[in-house]
C-alpha cells in the first residue's frame, strides 16, 4: 500500500507541477531523489539502533523493511527534505512553487501509507469500549501483526489508521482544489503543513501510546509533538508570505 501511495503521489505531482507551470520532469526527479534518501535514511537509523543484534544475525537485515516506528518515519522525512532541498537549490527551482506542487501528492501518499498500516497492524488504535465505535472496530488475528507491529490479538481496537487515511485524503482533495486558486506561492504548502499537523495530532488520540514517547508529563506523545510543530511551521509560512505580499504592495503603491 505504501508503494502504491508513492506511485500515486509521483503521477499526481506531474499534474500539480503542470498546473502551476513547473517543469514536470524536474519535479519527478526531485521526488525520486527524495524517496531514495528517505529509504536510506530510515533504514540507516534502524541499522544503527540494532547494530549489535544485526552483527550476530546478519540475515535480519532482510526484515528491516517490516520495521515501523515514529522515529524511523522522522528519519526518513528529514533525509527526504534535505535531499529535496539540495536538488531544488542545485537546479534553481522556485522553492515555494515546488512546495505547493508537492503538498497534495504527499497527502495522498500519507493516506495510502496509513491504509497499509491498518492492514499490517502498525500504529494500531486503543481498545474500544462498549459504545457505538464497536461497529467499526478492527480485531487483529494474524500472529504477523503481533510479531512485526506489536498489535494486540483478539481485541477490538479503533481503526486509527483509517481515521488518518480519510483525513489525509480529504486534505489532498482540498489542496488540489485550492492549488490553482492560491493567492501567493507557498500558501498551499502552508495549509498542507497545518492540515497534516492537525491530522497527526488528532489520530494519536485514538492510537495506543506504546513506544510513541511521552512529553510534558504524558500530555502529548512524540507524533503529537511533531504535529504541533507542523502546525506552527505552516502558520509561520503563511504569515511570512502574507507579510511579504504586504511589503511588496506597499512598495509598488509608493
N, C-alpha and C positions, 0 to 999 in steps of 0.2 A: 504493500500500500504506500509506503514511503517512496519507493521507486516510481510508482505511478504518479505520485504527487510531484516529484521532481520533473518528470516528463511534462505533466500538465502545466507546471509553472514555466518551464522553458518555452513551450509553444505559446502560452499566454503572454509571456514577456515580449515575444515578437510582435504581437498585436498592440500591446501597450506602447512599445517603442515607436512603432509607426504612427500611432495615434498622436504622439507629441513630437513627431519629426526627428526622432533619433535614428542613428544607424543601427538597424536591427541585427546585423551581423556582429557588430561590436558588442551589443548587449548580450547576444548568445554566447560569445566567447567569454565575456565577463562572468556570466552565470556558471559556465563550465569551470572556469578557474576558481571561482568562489566555492563551488561544490567540492572540487578536488581538495582544496585547502581545508574545508570543513571536515571531510572524511579523514584526512591525515591528522589534523589537529585533535579531533575527538579520540581517534584510536591511539595516538601517542600518549594521551593522558591516561587511558586505560592501561597501556603497557607500563608506563612509569609507576602507576599506583599499584600494579600487581607484578612488578618485575621479579621479585623473589620466587613467587609461585610459578611464573612463566619460565624461569630458568630451569626449574625442576620438571616442569611439564610443558615442553615446547609446543606440543600439539594443541594445547589450549588456545593458542593464537588463532586457530581456525574458528573458535567460538566467540571471538571478540565482537563480531557484528551483532550478536544477540544481546550484548550488554546495554541496558538502558538506565540512565541516571541523569538527574538535572545538571550535575556538574559536567557530564560528558556533552550534553547539549550546549551548555555555555561555552565550553572549549571550542566546539565546532563553530558556533556562531561568531566568536571572537576571531578565529582564524579566517572565516569566510569574509568578515567585514574588513579585516586588514588586507587580505588578498584583493578584494574588490576595490578598496580604496587605492591600492597601488596600481591596479590596472587602469582605473579612471584617470589618475594623475599621469600615467605613462602615455595614454592615448589622448590626453587633454579633452576628456568628455565633460559635459556640464553636470556637475555633481548633483545639483538639486533635481534636474530633469531625470537623471538616471534613477535617483531615489524614488521619484514619483512613479516611474515606469515599473519598478520592481515591487512596489507596495502591494498591489493586488495579487500578483503571482506568488509572493511569499505567503500571503494569507491562504491562498489555495493549497500550497504545499503543506502548510501547517494543518489544514483541515484533513488532508489525506493522511498525514503522519499520525494525527490523533485517532483516525479510524483504524489505522494499523495497530496503534497502542491498545485500542479497545479489543481487537481480535486477539492480541498477544497477552493481554492482561497487564501490560505495563502502565504505571500511573493509575492503578485501579482506585475505585472510589471507596468511600466509607460504607459501612453496613447500613442498610435501610431499616427503618422500624416497621411498625405495622400500619403505617399511613398509606396514602394513595400512591406514593412513589414505588411501592412494591409491584405495581402493574407494569412498570418498565425497567425494573431492576434486572441486573445480569448476574448469573451464577456460573463461576468458572469450575470446570470439572477435569480439565486436562492437567496431568502432572507437569507438563512442559510449562504451563503458565505459572505454576508454583516454583519450578526449578529456575527458570530464567528471570521471572519478574517478581517472585515472592507473593503472587496473588493468592488470597485465601480460597480454598476449595470448598464447595458446597455451601457457601454463604452468599445470600443475595446482597449485592452492593450497588451503589449509584453508578450509572454509566457516565462518570465524569468526563471521560474522553469524548463521548458522543456530545455532551453539552458543549465542550470546547470546539469540536469539529463543526457543529451547527453555527456556533458563534463566528468562527473564522470564515465559514462560507458566506454568511450574511455580511461580514465585514468586507470580503473580497468583492461581492456584488456592489456594495455601496461605493467602494473605491473605484471600481470600473465605471460606474455612472458619473462619479464626481470628476474623474480624470480630465475629460475634455472640457469641463466647466470650471476648472481651477482658476483662481484669481492670480496666484503667484506660483512660480516654481518652488517646490518644497512643501506646498500646502497638503498635497495628498500623502506625502511621506509622513508629515507631522500627524495627520489624522490616523494614519495606519499605525504609527508607534503608540499613540494614545489608546486606540482601539485594541491593539494587541495586549497592552499592559492591563487594561480593564478585563479582558477575557482571561488572561493568565491568572490574575488575582481572583476573579470570580470562580473559575474552575477549581482552584485549590480549596475552596470552601467545601467541596464535595469529594476531595481526594483524601486517601489515607495519608497521614503525615509521616509514615515510617520512612526513614532515610532521606527526608527532604529538608532537614535542618530546622532550627528554631532560633528566632531572634527576638530581642526585646521581651524577654520573659515568656516566650512562646506565643506572643501576639501575632507574629507573622512567620511564615516559613521562608525558605530560600527563594522558590519561584515567586511567591507573593512580593518579596522584597525586590526582585528583578522586575516584576510587573509595575510596581510603584516607580521604579527608576525609568522604565519605558514611558510611563505617563508623563513624568516630569520632562524627559527628553523631548517627547513630542510637543508638549506645551511650550517648551523653550524654543523649539524650532519654529513653531507658528508665530510666537511672539517676536522672534528675531526677524522673520520675513516681513511681518506687519510693520515693525519699526523702520526697517529698511525701505519699504514702499513709501511710508510717510515722509522719510527724508528725501527720497527721490522726487516725490510730488512737490515738496516744498522747494527743492532746487529748481525744478522745471517751472514752477509757478513764478519764482523770483526772476 
